[in-house]
Amino acid sequence: MAAVVKATPLTFVVHALAVAAAVMVLIHPVLMLIGFIIIGGEAIVSYKSLPLKKDVKKVIHLVLHAIALILGIVGISAAFKFHNESSILNLYSLHSWLGIGVIALYGIQWIYGFIIFFYPGGSPSLRAESLPWHVLFGMFVYVLAVANAAIGFLEKLTFLESSGLPKFGSEAYLVNFTAIATVLYGTFVLFTVYAQKDQEIEDFSYSAI
């Protein structure tokens, strides 16, 4: 007796695989945007703008950057996984090279900040000398992340248009406007960092917890 297979259950499998494939394609840009750009930006402005005690702001700053770093690692891993499963070469573009550089520098910045400013904490003189460089290097990494995100949007749109996507279609406008919003977000993060504090007098002691 031949086995009878219902069509409806198979359609569930088809839909599930389609969603999984779409998620695999989208998970990289989504995680990188949410992680490095949005949460990373929130981590930066939180230390400057929140009306809280310095130690509390320091913990928030540290935790948000850790979340951003984790999401970035997962996002890059998803890109490698998708490329390997689709027989696409890895690390062939400027976007991929800068991406590896950004995540490496982000990790170094986080580890250095944790050791010097959080635990075990450096001497007061070392913290005072390190803080301006910590801020400057952090801004450099963040600007590099925003710039690389813009390059990533351009690269993705180029691939889509080469596959037949209309150059003036709604999808193309969505990608371009998302890229513009990303750049504007990063710009205002920088403005926030270098704006004057309203709640408290500038304090560069940055004592360890």
C-alpha positions in Angstrom: 0.0 0.0 0.0 1.5 3.3 -1.1 2.0 5.9 1.6 -0.2 8.9 1.2 1.4 12.2 1.9 -0.8 15.2 2.5 0.2 18.4 0.7 -0.7 20.8 3.5 1.9 19.6 6.0 4.6 19.8 3.3 3.7 23.4 2.7 4.4 24.2 6.3 7.9 22.8 5.8 8.3 24.9 2.6 7.2 28.0 4.4 9.5 27.3 7.3 12.5 26.8 5.1 11.7 30.0 3.2 11.5 32.0 6.4 14.8 30.4 7.6 16.5 31.3 4.4 15.2 34.9 4.6 16.3 35.2 8.2 19.7 33.9 7.4 20.1 36.5 4.6 18.7 39.4 6.8 20.2 38.5 10.1 23.6 40.0 9.3 22.5 43.5 8.4 19.8 43.6 11.1 22.2 42.5 13.9 25.0 44.7 12.8 22.6 47.7 12.6 21.0 47.1 15.9 24.3 46.1 17.6 27.1 48.3 16.5 25.1 51.3 15.3 22.0 51.6 17.5 23.0 49.9 20.8 26.6 51.0 20.3 25.4 54.6 19.9 23.1 54.3 22.9 26.1 53.1 24.9 28.1 56.1 23.9 25.4 58.8 24.6 24.3 57.1 27.8 27.5 58.0 29.7 27.1 61.6 28.6 23.4 62.2 28.9 21.9 60.1 31.6 21.2 62.0 34.9 22.6 59.2 37.0 25.6 58.6 39.2 28.9 58.0 37.4 29.3 54.4 38.6 25.7 53.5 37.4 26.4 55.2 34.0 29.6 53.3 33.7 27.9 50.0 34.2 25.2 50.9 31.6 27.9 52.0 29.2 29.9 48.8 29.7 26.9 46.5 29.4 25.4 48.1 26.3 28.8 47.9 24.5 29.0 44.3 25.5 25.6 43.6 24.0 26.6 45.5 20.8 29.8 43.4 20.6 28.0 40.1 21.0 25.4 41.0 18.4 28.2 42.1 16.0 30.0 38.7 16.5 26.7 36.8 15.8 26.0 39.0 12.8 29.4 38.4 11.2 29.1 34.7 12.0 25.8 34.6 10.2 27.4 36.3 7.1 30.2 33.7 7.0 27.6 30.9 7.4 25.4 32.3 4.6 28.4 32.7 2.3 29.6 29.1 3.0 26.2 27.6 2.4 25.7 29.6 -0.8 29.2 28.9 -2.1 30.1 32.6 -2.0 33.7 33.7 -1.3 34.4 35.3 2.1 36.4 38.5 2.7 36.6 39.6 -0.9 35.2 43.1 -0.5 36.1 46.3 1.2 33.0 46.0 3.4 34.1 42.6 4.7 37.7 43.8 5.4 36.5 46.9 7.3 33.9 44.8 9.1 36.6 42.5 10.5 38.7 45.5 11.5 35.7 47.2 13.2 34.8 44.1 15.3 38.5 43.6 16.3 39.0 47.2 17.3 35.6 47.2 19.1 36.7 44.2 21.1 40.1 45.7 22.0 38.4 49.0 23.0 35.9 47.1 25.3 38.6 45.0 26.9 40.9 47.9 27.5 38.0 50.0 29.0 37.0 47.1 31.2 40.5 46.6 32.6 41.4 50.3 33.0 38.1 51.9 34.1 36.1 49.0 35.6 38.0 46.1 37.0 40.6 45.8 38.3 41.0 49.5 37.4 44.1 51.5 36.7 45.7 54.1 38.9 44.1 57.5 39.0 46.8 59.0 36.8 46.5 56.2 34.3 42.8 56.6 34.1 43.0 60.3 33.7 45.6 60.0 30.9 43.7 57.1 29.2 40.2 58.7 29.1 40.8 61.2 26.3 42.3 58.5 24.1 39.6 56.1 25.1 37.0 58.6 23.9 38.9 59.4 20.7 39.5 55.8 19.8 35.9 54.9 20.6 34.7 57.6 18.3 37.0 56.5 15.6 35.7 52.9 15.8 32.1 54.1 15.8 32.6 56.4 12.8 34.3 53.5 11.0 31.3 51.2 11.9 28.8 53.8 10.5 30.8 54.3 7.3 31.1 50.5 6.8 27.3 50.1 7.3 26.8 52.7 4.6 29.2 50.7 2.3 27.3 47.5 3.2 24.0 49.1 2.2 25.5 50.2 -1.1 26.9 46.7 -1.7 23.6 45.0 -0.9 21.7 47.4 -3.2 24.2 46.8 -6.0 23.7 43.0 -5.7 19.9 43.4 -5.7 19.9 45.7 -8.7 22.2 43.4 -10.6 19.6 40.7 -10.0 16.9 42.7 -11.6 15.7 45.0 -8.8 14.4 48.3 -10.3 16.8 51.2 -9.6 13.9 53.5 -8.7 11.8 50.8 -7.0 10.4 51.0 -3.4 13.1 48.5 -2.2 15.9 50.7 -3.6 14.4 53.7 -1.9 14.1 51.8 1.4 17.7 50.8 1.4 18.9 54.3 0.5 16.7 56.0 3.2 17.8 53.5 5.8 21.4 54.2 5.0 20.8 58.0 5.3 19.0 57.5 8.6 22.0 55.4 9.8 24.4 58.2 8.9 22.3 60.9 10.5 22.0 58.8 13.7 25.7 58.3 13.9 26.2 62.1 13.3 24.0 63.0 16.2 25.8 60.5 18.4 29.0 62.4 17.7 27.3 65.7 18.4 26.0 64.4 21.7 29.5 63.2 22.8 31.1 66.6 22.1 28.2 68.7 23.4 28.4 70.3 26.9 26.8 68.4 29.7 23.7 69.9 31.2 23.4 67.9 34.4 26.8 68.0 35.9 30.2 69.6 35.8 32.7 67.7 33.6 34.7 65.2 35.6 37.6 63.4 34.1 38.6 61.3 37.1 36.7 58.3 35.8 37.3 56.3 39.0 37.2 52.5 38.8 34.4 50.6 40.5 
